[in-house]
Amino acid sequence: MNEEFRLSNPRLFARWAGEDLESWQQAIGVSVTHLSRGDGRVTNIMQDAGVISIHVQYAQADHQHPTWEFRTEFTNMTLPEGLSRDEVIPTVKARRLVQEQDERTKRHIASLKGGHRGDDNLL
């Protein structure tokens, strides 16, 4: 089973949306569950100085969350209308595979540099 199938909806959505404001804006109106604040609804998505924040209305108050909290502090989320796990998973998997390949390439280049000290012009 792929890693992506085990991800919760908030974590999967956060990986899918990345740092794309338009993707995050699709979450306006969805229901979410925060670890300590409980159930809420996304009311707005804003970006200030390149940082995306998610505004959630809870029973007691409105709270602003950075995108990284969707990967760590939220336990549930209804996906935006018209977006299913089956549509999100391939994109998330492709990004993970690209990141893994980038890491392998970096390690390989580092090992080549380590084995050929003084021969950096060869790379």
Contacts in CASP RR format, 6 or more apart in sequence:
PFRMAT RR
TARGET T0000
AUTHOR 0000-0000-0000
METHOD contacts of the structure
MODEL  1
MNEEFRLSNPRLFARWAGEDLESWQQAIGVSVTHLSRGDGRVTNIMQDAG
VISIHVQYAQADHQHPTWEFRTEFTNMTLPEGLSRDEVIPTVKARRLVQE
QDERTKRHIASLKGGHRGDDNLL
2 89 0 8 1.000
2 93 0 8 1.000
3 93 0 8 1.000
3 96 0 8 1.000
4 12 0 8 1.000
4 15 0 8 1.000
4 89 0 8 1.000
4 92 0 8 1.000
4 93 0 8 1.000
4 96 0 8 1.000
5 89 0 8 1.000
7 15 0 8 1.000
7 92 0 8 1.000
8 74 0 8 1.000
8 75 0 8 1.000
8 76 0 8 1.000
8 77 0 8 1.000
9 76 0 8 1.000
9 77 0 8 1.000
9 78 0 8 1.000
9 79 0 8 1.000
9 85 0 8 1.000
10 32 0 8 1.000
10 70 0 8 1.000
10 71 0 8 1.000
10 74 0 8 1.000
10 75 0 8 1.000
10 76 0 8 1.000
10 77 0 8 1.000
11 70 0 8 1.000
11 71 0 8 1.000
11 74 0 8 1.000
12 85 0 8 1.000
12 88 0 8 1.000
12 89 0 8 1.000
12 92 0 8 1.000
13 27 0 8 1.000
13 70 0 8 1.000
13 77 0 8 1.000
13 79 0 8 1.000
13 88 0 8 1.000
14 67 0 8 1.000
14 68 0 8 1.000
14 70 0 8 1.000
14 71 0 8 1.000
15 71 0 8 1.000
15 92 0 8 1.000
15 95 0 8 1.000
15 96 0 8 1.000
16 23 0 8 1.000
16 88 0 8 1.000
16 91 0 8 1.000
16 92 0 8 1.000
17 23 0 8 1.000
17 24 0 8 1.000
17 26 0 8 1.000
17 27 0 8 1.000
17 67 0 8 1.000
18 24 0 8 1.000
18 67 0 8 1.000
19 52 0 8 1.000
19 67 0 8 1.000
21 45 0 8 1.000
21 47 0 8 1.000
21 52 0 8 1.000
24 45 0 8 1.000
24 52 0 8 1.000
24 54 0 8 1.000
24 67 0 8 1.000
25 45 0 8 1.000
26 80 0 8 1.000
26 83 0 8 1.000
27 42 0 8 1.000
27 45 0 8 1.000
27 54 0 8 1.000
27 77 0 8 1.000
27 80 0 8 1.000
28 42 0 8 1.000
28 43 0 8 1.000
28 44 0 8 1.000
28 45 0 8 1.000
29 41 0 8 1.000
29 42 0 8 1.000
29 43 0 8 1.000
30 41 0 8 1.000
30 42 0 8 1.000
30 77 0 8 1.000
30 78 0 8 1.000
30 79 0 8 1.000
30 80 0 8 1.000
31 39 0 8 1.000
31 40 0 8 1.000
31 41 0 8 1.000
31 76 0 8 1.000
31 77 0 8 1.000
31 78 0 8 1.000
32 39 0 8 1.000
32 40 0 8 1.000
32 41 0 8 1.000
32 42 0 8 1.000
32 56 0 8 1.000
32 74 0 8 1.000
32 76 0 8 1.000
32 77 0 8 1.000
32 78 0 8 1.000
33 39 0 8 1.000
33 40 0 8 1.000
33 74 0 8 1.000
33 75 0 8 1.000
33 76 0 8 1.000
33 77 0 8 1.000
34 40 0 8 1.000
34 56 0 8 1.000
34 58 0 8 1.000
34 65 0 8 1.000
34 73 0 8 1.000
34 74 0 8 1.000
34 75 0 8 1.000
35 73 0 8 1.000
35 74 0 8 1.000
35 75 0 8 1.000
36 73 0 8 1.000
37 56 0 8 1.000
37 58 0 8 1.000
37 63 0 8 1.000
38 58 0 8 1.000
39 58 0 8 1.000
39 59 0 8 1.000
40 56 0 8 1.000
40 57 0 8 1.000
40 58 0 8 1.000
40 59 0 8 1.000
41 56 0 8 1.000
41 57 0 8 1.000
42 54 0 8 1.000
42 55 0 8 1.000
42 56 0 8 1.000
43 55 0 8 1.000
43 56 0 8 1.000
43 57 0 8 1.000
43 62 0 8 1.000
44 54 0 8 1.000
44 55 0 8 1.000
45 52 0 8 1.000
45 53 0 8 1.000
45 54 0 8 1.000
45 55 0 8 1.000
46 52 0 8 1.000
46 53 0 8 1.000
46 55 0 8 1.000
47 53 0 8 1.000
51 66 0 8 1.000
52 66 0 8 1.000
52 67 0 8 1.000
53 64 0 8 1.000
53 65 0 8 1.000
53 66 0 8 1.000
53 67 0 8 1.000
54 64 0 8 1.000
54 65 0 8 1.000
54 66 0 8 1.000
54 67 0 8 1.000
54 69 0 8 1.000
54 70 0 8 1.000
55 62 0 8 1.000
55 63 0 8 1.000
55 64 0 8 1.000
55 65 0 8 1.000
56 62 0 8 1.000
56 63 0 8 1.000
56 64 0 8 1.000
56 65 0 8 1.000
65 73 0 8 1.000
70 77 0 8 1.000
79 85 0 8 1.000
79 88 0 8 1.000
109 123 0 8 1.000
112 123 0 8 1.000
113 120 0 8 1.000
113 123 0 8 1.000
116 122 0 8 1.000
116 123 0 8 1.000
END
